């Protein structure tokens, strides 16, 4: 992911969204050596302006992302990020 192109505002927004999700929404689980860890999958539409409602999409699991991609962006990808608690 090209973080320089995203800019600090987008990265801050992604972190905020992850924090909000961690506060009450069920997320997918990823197995790690230390146990299980909550994760979220994030899609960034680089054709949208920062702050646009469609700039970021956050998915609780890869199945939800796959369903969204079928209708909206068949060639899109999401990146898995850990949710810090």
MILUMKOL-166341 format. One record per residue: residue number from 1; x, y negated, z negated of N, C-alpha, C in turn; residue in one letter. Coordinates in steps of 0.2 Angstrom, whole numbers. Example, Ala and Ser with C-alpha at 12.3 -4.5 7.8 and 13.67 -1.06 7.14 Angstrom:
@seq = 1 | nx = 66 | ny = 28 | nz = -39 | cax = 62 | cay = 22 | caz = -39 | cx = 66 | cy = 16 | cz = -39 | type = A $
@seq = 2 | nx = 64 | ny = 11 | nz = -35 | cax = 68 | cay = 5 | caz = -36 | cx = 64 | cy = 0 | cz = -39 | type = S $
END
This chain:
@seq = 1 | nx = 4 | ny = 6 | nz = 0 | cax = 0 | cay = 0 | caz = 0 | cx = 4 | cy = -6 | cz = 0 | type = X $
@seq = 2 | nx = 3 | ny = -11 | nz = 4 | cax = 7 | cay = -17 | caz = 5 | cx = 4 | cy = -22 | cz = -1 | type = X $
@seq = 3 | nx = 8 | ny = -22 | nz = -7 | cax = 6 | cay = -26 | caz = -12 | cx = 7 | cy = -34 | cz = -11 | type = X $
@seq = 4 | nx = 12 | ny = -35 | nz = -7 | cax = 14 | cay = -42 | caz = -5 | cx = 8 | cy = -45 | cz = -1 | type = X $
@seq = 5 | nx = 5 | ny = -41 | nz = 3 | cax = -1 | cay = -44 | caz = 7 | cx = -7 | cy = -45 | cz = 3 | type = X $
@seq = 6 | nx = -8 | ny = -40 | nz = -2 | cax = -14 | cay = -41 | caz = -6 | cx = -13 | cy = -47 | cz = -11 | type = X $
@seq = 7 | nx = -7 | ny = -48 | nz = -13 | cax = -7 | cay = -54 | caz = -18 | cx = -9 | cy = -53 | cz = -25 | type = X $
@seq = 8 | nx = -7 | ny = -57 | nz = -29 | cax = -8 | cay = -56 | caz = -36 | cx = -15 | cy = -56 | cz = -38 | type = X $
@seq = 9 | nx = -19 | ny = -60 | nz = -35 | cax = -26 | cay = -61 | caz = -36 | cx = -30 | cy = -54 | cz = -35 | type = X $
@seq = 10 | nx = -28 | ny = -51 | nz = -30 | cax = -31 | cay = -44 | caz = -28 | cx = -29 | cy = -39 | cz = -33 | type = X $
@seq = 11 | nx = -22 | ny = -39 | nz = -35 | cax = -20 | cay = -34 | caz = -40 | cx = -23 | cy = -35 | cz = -47 | type = X $
@seq = 12 | nx = -24 | ny = -41 | nz = -49 | cax = -28 | cay = -43 | caz = -55 | cx = -35 | cy = -41 | cz = -54 | type = X $
@seq = 13 | nx = -38 | ny = -42 | nz = -49 | cax = -45 | cay = -39 | caz = -48 | cx = -45 | cy = -32 | cz = -48 | type = X $
@seq = 14 | nx = -41 | ny = -28 | nz = -45 | cax = -41 | cay = -21 | caz = -46 | cx = -40 | cy = -19 | cz = -53 | type = X $
@seq = 15 | nx = -35 | ny = -22 | nz = -57 | cax = -34 | cay = -20 | caz = -64 | cx = -41 | cy = -21 | cz = -68 | type = X $
@seq = 16 | nx = -44 | ny = -27 | nz = -67 | cax = -50 | cay = -29 | caz = -70 | cx = -55 | cy = -24 | cz = -69 | type = X $
@seq = 17 | nx = -56 | ny = -22 | nz = -63 | cax = -61 | cay = -17 | caz = -61 | cx = -60 | cy = -10 | cz = -64 | type = X $
@seq = 18 | nx = -54 | ny = -8 | nz = -64 | cax = -52 | cay = -2 | caz = -68 | cx = -53 | cy = -2 | cz = -75 | type = X $
@seq = 19 | nx = -52 | ny = -8 | nz = -78 | cax = -54 | cay = -9 | caz = -85 | cx = -61 | cy = -8 | cz = -87 | type = X $
@seq = 20 | nx = -65 | ny = -12 | nz = -82 | cax = -73 | cay = -11 | caz = -83 | cx = -75 | cy = -4 | cz = -83 | type = X $
@seq = 21 | nx = -73 | ny = -1 | nz = -78 | cax = -75 | cay = 6 | caz = -77 | cx = -73 | cy = 11 | cz = -83 | type = X $
@seq = 22 | nx = -67 | ny = 9 | nz = -86 | cax = -65 | cay = 13 | caz = -91 | cx = -69 | cy = 12 | cz = -97 | type = X $
@seq = 23 | nx = -73 | ny = 7 | nz = -98 | cax = -77 | cay = 5 | caz = -103 | cx = -83 | cy = 9 | cz = -104 | type = X $
@seq = 24 | nx = -85 | ny = 12 | nz = -98 | cax = -92 | cay = 15 | caz = -99 | cx = -94 | cy = 20 | cz = -93 | type = X $
@seq = 25 | nx = -90 | ny = 20 | nz = -88 | cax = -92 | cay = 24 | caz = -82 | cx = -88 | cy = 30 | cz = -82 | type = X $
@seq = 26 | nx = -92 | ny = 36 | nz = -81 | cax = -88 | cay = 42 | caz = -80 | cx = -83 | cy = 42 | cz = -74 | type = X $
@seq = 27 | nx = -77 | ny = 44 | nz = -75 | cax = -72 | cay = 44 | caz = -70 | cx = -70 | cy = 51 | cz = -68 | type = X $
@seq = 28 | nx = -67 | ny = 52 | nz = -63 | cax = -64 | cay = 59 | caz = -61 | cx = -58 | cy = 61 | cz = -66 | type = X $
@seq = 29 | nx = -56 | ny = 67 | nz = -66 | cax = -51 | cay = 69 | caz = -71 | cx = -45 | cy = 71 | cz = -66 | type = X $
@seq = 30 | nx = -39 | ny = 70 | nz = -68 | cax = -33 | cay = 72 | caz = -65 | cx = -29 | cy = 76 | cz = -70 | type = X $
@seq = 31 | nx = -27 | ny = 82 | nz = -69 | cax = -23 | cay = 86 | caz = -74 | cx = -16 | cy = 83 | cz = -73 | type = X $
@seq = 32 | nx = -13 | ny = 82 | nz = -79 | cax = -6 | cay = 80 | caz = -80 | cx = -2 | cy = 85 | cz = -85 | type = X $
@seq = 33 | nx = 4 | ny = 84 | nz = -85 | cax = 8 | cay = 89 | caz = -90 | cx = 6 | cy = 87 | cz = -97 | type = X $
@seq = 34 | nx = 4 | ny = 81 | nz = -98 | cax = 2 | cay = 79 | caz = -105 | cx = -5 | cy = 80 | cz = -107 | type = X $
@seq = 35 | nx = -9 | ny = 83 | nz = -102 | cax = -16 | cay = 84 | caz = -103 | cx = -20 | cy = 81 | cz = -97 | type = X $
@seq = 36 | nx = -27 | ny = 79 | nz = -99 | cax = -31 | cay = 76 | caz = -93 | cx = -30 | cy = 69 | cz = -94 | type = X $
@seq = 37 | nx = -31 | ny = 65 | nz = -88 | cax = -31 | cay = 58 | caz = -88 | cx = -36 | cy = 56 | cz = -83 | type = X $
@seq = 38 | nx = -40 | ny = 50 | nz = -85 | cax = -45 | cay = 47 | caz = -81 | cx = -42 | cy = 44 | cz = -75 | type = X $
@seq = 39 | nx = -45 | ny = 44 | nz = -69 | cax = -42 | cay = 41 | caz = -63 | cx = -48 | cy = 38 | cz = -60 | type = X $
@seq = 40 | nx = -46 | ny = 33 | nz = -55 | cax = -51 | cay = 30 | caz = -51 | cx = -48 | cy = 30 | cz = -44 | type = X $
@seq = 41 | nx = -52 | ny = 30 | nz = -39 | cax = -50 | cay = 29 | caz = -32 | cx = -52 | cy = 23 | cz = -29 | type = X $
@seq = 42 | nx = -47 | ny = 19 | nz = -26 | cax = -48 | cay = 12 | caz = -24 | cx = -47 | cy = 12 | cz = -17 | type = X $
@seq = 43 | nx = -51 | ny = 8 | nz = -13 | cax = -51 | cay = 7 | caz = -6 | cx = -50 | cy = -1 | cz = -6 | type = X $
@seq = 44 | nx = -46 | ny = -3 | nz = -2 | cax = -45 | cay = -11 | caz = -1 | cx = -46 | cy = -12 | cz = 7 | type = X $
@seq = 45 | nx = -51 | ny = -16 | nz = 8 | cax = -52 | cay = -18 | caz = 15 | cx = -48 | cy = -24 | cz = 17 | type = X $
@seq = 46 | nx = -43 | ny = -24 | nz = 20 | cax = -38 | cay = -29 | caz = 21 | cx = -41 | cy = -34 | cz = 26 | type = X $
@seq = 47 | nx = -47 | ny = -33 | nz = 29 | cax = -50 | cay = -37 | caz = 34 | cx = -54 | cy = -42 | cz = 30 | type = X $
@seq = 48 | nx = -55 | ny = -41 | nz = 24 | cax = -60 | cay = -46 | caz = 20 | cx = -55 | cy = -50 | cz = 16 | type = X $
@seq = 49 | nx = -58 | ny = -56 | nz = 14 | cax = -55 | cay = -61 | caz = 10 | cx = -55 | cy = -58 | cz = 2 | type = X $
@seq = 50 | nx = -50 | ny = -60 | nz = -1 | cax = -50 | cay = -59 | caz = -9 | cx = -56 | cy = -62 | cz = -12 | type = X $
@seq = 51 | nx = -59 | ny = -58 | nz = -16 | cax = -65 | cay = -60 | caz = -19 | cx = -72 | cy = -59 | cz = -15 | type = X $
@seq = 52 | nx = -71 | ny = -57 | nz = -9 | cax = -77 | cay = -55 | caz = -5 | cx = -80 | cy = -48 | cz = -8 | type = X $
@seq = 53 | nx = -86 | ny = -48 | nz = -9 | cax = -89 | cay = -42 | caz = -12 | cx = -87 | cy = -35 | cz = -9 | type = X $
@seq = 54 | nx = -85 | ny = -35 | nz = -3 | cax = -83 | cay = -29 | caz = 1 | cx = -76 | cy = -28 | cz = 1 | type = X $
@seq = 55 | nx = -72 | ny = -33 | nz = -2 | cax = -64 | cay = -32 | caz = -2 | cx = -62 | cy = -26 | cz = -5 | type = X $
@seq = 56 | nx = -65 | ny = -24 | nz = -11 | cax = -63 | cay = -18 | caz = -14 | cx = -69 | cy = -14 | cz = -15 | type = X $
@seq = 57 | nx = -67 | ny = -7 | nz = -15 | cax = -72 | cay = -2 | caz = -17 | cx = -69 | cy = 3 | cz = -22 | type = X $
@seq = 58 | nx = -72 | ny = 4 | nz = -28 | cax = -69 | cay = 8 | caz = -33 | cx = -74 | cy = 14 | cz = -33 | type = X $
@seq = 59 | nx = -71 | ny = 20 | nz = -33 | cax = -74 | cay = 26 | caz = -33 | cx = -72 | cy = 31 | cz = -39 | type = X $
@seq = 60 | nx = -77 | ny = 34 | nz = -42 | cax = -76 | cay = 38 | caz = -48 | cx = -73 | cy = 44 | cz = -47 | type = X $
@seq = 61 | nx = -74 | ny = 47 | nz = -40 | cax = -71 | cay = 53 | caz = -38 | cx = -70 | cy = 53 | cz = -31 | type = X $
@seq = 62 | nx = -66 | ny = 58 | nz = -28 | cax = -65 | cay = 58 | caz = -21 | cx = -71 | cy = 60 | cz = -17 | type = X $
@seq = 63 | nx = -75 | ny = 64 | nz = -20 | cax = -81 | cay = 66 | caz = -16 | cx = -86 | cy = 59 | cz = -15 | type = X $
@seq = 64 | nx = -86 | ny = 55 | nz = -20 | cax = -90 | cay = 49 | caz = -19 | cx = -87 | cy = 45 | cz = -13 | type = X $
@seq = 65 | nx = -80 | ny = 44 | nz = -13 | cax = -77 | cay = 41 | caz = -8 | cx = -78 | cy = 44 | cz = -1 | type = X $
@seq = 66 | nx = -77 | ny = 50 | nz = -1 | cax = -79 | cay = 54 | caz = 6 | cx = -86 | cy = 52 | cz = 9 | type = X $
@seq = 67 | nx = -91 | ny = 52 | nz = 4 | cax = -97 | cay = 51 | caz = 7 | cx = -98 | cy = 44 | cz = 9 | type = X $
@seq = 68 | nx = -95 | ny = 39 | nz = 6 | cax = -95 | cay = 32 | caz = 8 | cx = -91 | cy = 31 | cz = 15 | type = X $
@seq = 69 | nx = -85 | ny = 35 | nz = 15 | cax = -82 | cay = 34 | caz = 21 | cx = -85 | cy = 37 | cz = 28 | type = X $
@seq = 70 | nx = -89 | ny = 42 | nz = 27 | cax = -93 | cay = 45 | caz = 32 | cx = -97 | cy = 40 | cz = 36 | type = X $
@seq = 71 | nx = -100 | ny = 35 | nz = 32 | cax = -105 | cay = 30 | caz = 35 | cx = -101 | cy = 23 | cz = 36 | type = X $
@seq = 72 | nx = -96 | ny = 22 | nz = 33 | cax = -93 | cay = 15 | caz = 33 | cx = -86 | cy = 14 | cz = 36 | type = X $
@seq = 73 | nx = -82 | ny = 19 | nz = 35 | cax = -75 | cay = 19 | caz = 38 | cx = -72 | cy = 26 | cz = 38 | type = X $
@seq = 74 | nx = -74 | ny = 29 | nz = 44 | cax = -72 | cay = 36 | caz = 44 | cx = -64 | cy = 37 | cz = 44 | type = X $
@seq = 75 | nx = -60 | ny = 32 | nz = 46 | cax = -53 | cay = 33 | caz = 46 | cx = -50 | cy = 30 | cz = 39 | type = X $
@seq = 76 | nx = -54 | ny = 27 | nz = 35 | cax = -51 | cay = 24 | caz = 29 | cx = -48 | cy = 29 | cz = 24 | type = X $
@seq = 77 | nx = -44 | ny = 26 | nz = 19 | cax = -41 | cay = 30 | caz = 14 | cx = -42 | cy = 27 | cz = 7 | type = X $
@seq = 78 | nx = -42 | ny = 31 | nz = 2 | cax = -42 | cay = 28 | caz = -5 | cx = -35 | cy = 30 | cz = -8 | type = X $
@seq = 79 | nx = -34 | ny = 26 | nz = -13 | cax = -28 | cay = 28 | caz = -17 | cx = -30 | cy = 29 | cz = -24 | type = X $
@seq = 80 | nx = -27 | ny = 34 | nz = -27 | cax = -29 | cay = 36 | caz = -34 | cx = -24 | cy = 33 | cz = -39 | type = X $
@seq = 81 | nx = -28 | ny = 30 | nz = -44 | cax = -24 | cay = 26 | caz = -49 | cx = -26 | cy = 29 | cz = -56 | type = X $
@seq = 82 | nx = -22 | ny = 29 | nz = -61 | cax = -24 | cay = 31 | caz = -68 | cx = -27 | cy = 25 | cz = -71 | type = X $
@seq = 83 | nx = -32 | ny = 27 | nz = -75 | cax = -35 | cay = 22 | caz = -79 | cx = -32 | cy = 22 | cz = -86 | type = X $
@seq = 84 | nx = -29 | ny = 16 | nz = -88 | cax = -26 | cay = 15 | caz = -94 | cx = -31 | cy = 14 | cz = -100 | type = X $
@seq = 85 | nx = -30 | ny = 18 | nz = -105 | cax = -35 | cay = 17 | caz = -110 | cx = -31 | cy = 15 | cz = -116 | type = X $
END
